Amino acid sequence: MYPSVDMETMTWLEYREKIDSILILPVGATEQHGPHLPLCVDALLAREFARRLAQKTNGIVAPALSYGYKSKPQSGGGPLFPGTIDLSGATLQQLAADLIDEFVRDGFTKIFIMNAHFENDPFLIEAMDLCAAKYDGRVTLVLSNWWDPMPDELIGRLFDETPFPGWAAEHAAITETSLMLYFAPELVHMDRIDDSAAAAPCAYHRYPVKPGCVPASGVLASARSSSAEKGRLIVESVLPRLCDIVREAFA
């Protein structure tokens, strides 16, 4: 569907012709998203936003980095669920830095990291900071996601039946489920949505993590009332703002 922007489907000659364009690196995770969503949610969302952004900005999309930093129990379940395959912060930072160095070595000077996993940001930012110090102003590195650019007025339309729980608890809930229904409905099992009580907020972190501090389903807030239409609203509201970020940051 996106042969014109996906780096992995290009020949090296086609790829070489794009070095003056913006290179977008999608970064996600492989982790549990409840009984109704697949393990690939974060990587898939990062890739699909990246593809649409690339089409709007004449960019190129690198293969997604599909592993991320550990989720905390109050924002994804932590180590309590099989299928959650985590990287250490140091590994993620070094991996991102190595990839940035490779793209710069190929000639790219405008790199946009499209992150879709809440906990990745500090380690990606550290990699960007260390890399930028080496490039002496020759390379511009930008990081964003799909939730920060979301207009405030959209929150009320998305959470029309349940209160907005905050982004940390919006794991496998209305926004991610709606985006998956829009991007990849064949991977969503609406009949498996768990309606048990939401995770209780906690003012501290304890390790080792005790079973029971996260709902058994792995879902931190209700996904009921999710829809492909809400997913469409998110994409159509966020994409123009991502384009604005590209225009401003790479001006």
C-alpha positions in Angstrom: 0.0 0.0 0.0 2.9 2.3 0.7 5.7 1.3 -1.8 6.7 4.9 -2.4 7.7 5.6 1.2 8.8 2.3 2.7 12.6 2.0 2.7 12.5 -1.8 3.1 10.7 -2.2 -0.3 13.2 0.1 -2.2 16.3 -0.9 -4.0 19.5 0.7 -2.8 19.4 3.0 -5.9 15.9 4.2 -5.0 16.9 4.6 -1.4 20.0 6.7 -2.4 17.7 9.1 -4.4 15.8 10.0 -1.2 18.7 11.2 1.0 17.6 14.8 0.7 14.2 13.8 2.1 13.1 13.4 5.8 13.8 10.0 7.1 11.2 8.8 9.6 12.1 6.1 12.1 9.1 4.5 13.7 9.8 3.2 17.2 7.3 1.0 19.2 7.4 -2.0 21.5 6.4 -5.6 21.7 4.2 -5.9 24.8 0.9 -7.1 26.0 -2.2 -5.1 25.2 -4.9 -7.0 26.9 -6.9 -9.9 25.6 -8.3 -8.0 22.6 -5.2 -6.4 21.0 -2.0 -8.0 19.6 1.5 -7.6 20.9 2.5 -5.4 18.0 0.2 -2.4 18.8 2.9 0.2 19.5 5.1 -0.8 16.5 2.1 -0.9 14.1 0.8 2.5 15.3 4.3 4.1 14.9 4.7 2.7 11.4 1.2 3.7 10.2 1.5 7.3 11.4 5.0 7.4 9.9 3.8 6.2 6.5 1.0 8.9 6.4 3.4 11.6 7.6 5.9 10.5 4.9 3.3 10.8 2.2 2.5 14.3 3.3 6.1 15.4 3.5 7.8 13.5 0.7 9.6 11.5 3.4 10.9 7.9 3.6 10.0 5.4 6.4 12.7 3.2 7.8 11.8 -0.3 9.1 10.2 0.0 12.5 12.2 -0.6 15.7 9.7 -3.0 17.3 11.2 -3.4 20.7 11.2 -0.8 23.4 11.9 0.1 27.0 10.1 -1.6 29.9 6.6 -0.6 30.8 6.0 0.3 34.4 3.2 -1.6 36.1 1.0 1.5 36.1 1.5 2.2 32.4 1.5 -1.2 30.6 1.9 -4.1 33.0 5.6 -4.3 33.4 7.1 -7.8 33.4 3.9 -9.6 34.6 2.7 -10.7 31.1 4.2 -13.2 28.6 4.9 -11.6 25.2 6.2 -8.4 26.7 9.8 -8.4 25.3 11.7 -5.5 26.7 15.1 -3.8 26.1 17.1 -2.1 28.8 17.3 1.7 28.6 21.0 1.5 27.7 20.3 -1.0 24.9 17.5 1.1 23.4 19.6 4.3 23.6 22.6 2.6 21.9 20.4 0.9 19.3 18.8 4.3 18.4 22.2 6.0 18.3 23.6 3.3 16.0 20.6 3.6 13.6 20.9 7.4 13.6 24.6 7.2 12.8 23.9 4.7 10.0 21.3 7.0 8.4 23.6 10.0 8.7 26.5 8.0 7.1 24.1 7.3 4.2 23.6 11.0 3.8 20.4 11.9 5.6 20.5 15.1 7.6 16.8 15.3 8.6 15.6 12.5 10.8 12.2 12.3 12.5 11.6 9.7 15.2 8.0 8.7 15.4 7.6 7.1 18.8 4.4 5.1 19.9 5.6 3.6 23.2 5.2 5.9 26.3 8.4 4.8 28.1 10.8 5.1 25.1 11.1 8.9 25.1 13.9 9.5 27.6 16.3 7.0 26.0 15.5 8.1 22.5 16.1 11.8 23.5 19.4 10.8 25.1 20.5 9.1 21.9 19.5 12.2 19.9 21.4 14.5 22.2 24.6 12.4 22.1 24.4 12.0 18.3 23.7 15.7 17.7 26.9 16.6 19.6 28.9 14.7 17.1 27.3 16.2 14.0 28.2 19.9 14.7 24.9 21.2 13.5 24.9 19.3 10.2 22.0 17.0 11.2 18.5 17.9 12.7 16.9 15.2 14.8 13.2 15.5 15.9 11.1 13.2 18.2 7.4 13.2 18.5 4.4 10.8 19.0 0.7 10.6 18.3 -0.7 11.7 21.7 1.1 15.0 22.4 0.0 16.7 19.2 -3.7 15.7 19.8 -6.0 18.7 20.1 -7.4 19.1 23.6 -10.9 19.5 22.2 -10.8 16.0 20.7 -10.4 14.3 24.2 -14.1 15.0 25.0 -15.2 13.4 21.7 -13.1 10.3 22.3 -14.1 9.8 25.9 -17.8 10.4 25.5 -18.8 7.4 27.7 -16.0 7.1 30.2 -13.7 9.7 31.8 -10.2 10.2 30.3 -7.8 8.3 32.6 -4.6 10.1 31.6 -2.1 8.9 29.0 -0.2 6.6 31.3 -3.4 4.5 32.0 -4.6 4.7 28.4 -2.9 1.5 27.6 -4.9 -0.9 25.4 -7.9 1.3 26.1 -10.0 3.6 23.9 -7.4 5.5 21.9 -5.1 2.5 21.0 -8.1 0.2 20.4 -9.7 2.8 18.1 -6.5 3.4 16.2 -6.1 -0.4 15.7 -9.7 -0.6 14.5 -8.9 2.1 12.0 -5.4 0.8 10.9 -5.8 -3.0 11.3 -9.3 -4.1 12.3 -8.5 -7.7 11.5 -6.2 -7.8 14.5 -8.7 -6.6 17.0 -11.0 -8.9 19.1 -13.8 -6.7 20.3 -15.6 -9.7 21.9 -12.6 -10.1 24.2 -12.7 -6.6 25.7 -12.3 -6.9 29.5 -14.7 -4.7 31.6 -13.1 -5.4 35.0 -12.2 -2.5 37.3 -9.5 -0.2 36.1 -6.1 -0.1 37.7 -6.0 1.9 40.9 -3.5 4.8 40.8 -0.4 4.2 43.0 1.9 6.9 44.3 5.0 4.7 44.3 6.9 2.0 42.4 7.8 -1.4 43.9 10.2 -4.0 42.5 10.0 -6.9 42.3 6.5 -6.3 40.9 3.8 -8.0 42.8 1.1 -9.9 41.0 -2.2 -8.2 41.5 -0.9 -4.6 41.2 -2.2 -4.7 37.6 -5.6 -6.0 36.5 -5.3 -9.7 35.4 -6.3 -8.7 31.8 -3.4 -6.3 31.5 -5.8 -3.5 30.5 -5.5 -0.4 32.7 -8.7 1.4 31.6 -11.8 0.5 29.7 -11.7 0.0 26.0 -15.4 0.0 25.7 -16.8 2.6 23.2 -13.7 2.3 21.0 -14.4 2.5 17.3 -12.8 2.9 13.9 -14.5 6.3 13.6 -12.7 7.5 16.7 -9.4 6.1 15.2 -10.1 8.1 12.1 -10.7 11.3 14.1 -7.4 10.8 15.9 -5.4 10.4 12.7 -7.1 13.3 10.9 -6.5 15.6 13.9 -3.0 14.5 14.7 -1.5 14.2 11.2 -1.7 17.9 10.3 0.0 18.8 13.5 2.8 16.3 12.8 3.2 18.0 9.4 3.4 21.4 11.2 6.1 19.9 13.5 8.1 18.8 10.4 7.8 22.1 8.7 8.8 24.0 11.8 11.5 21.8 13.1 13.3 21.2 9.7 12.8 24.8 8.5 
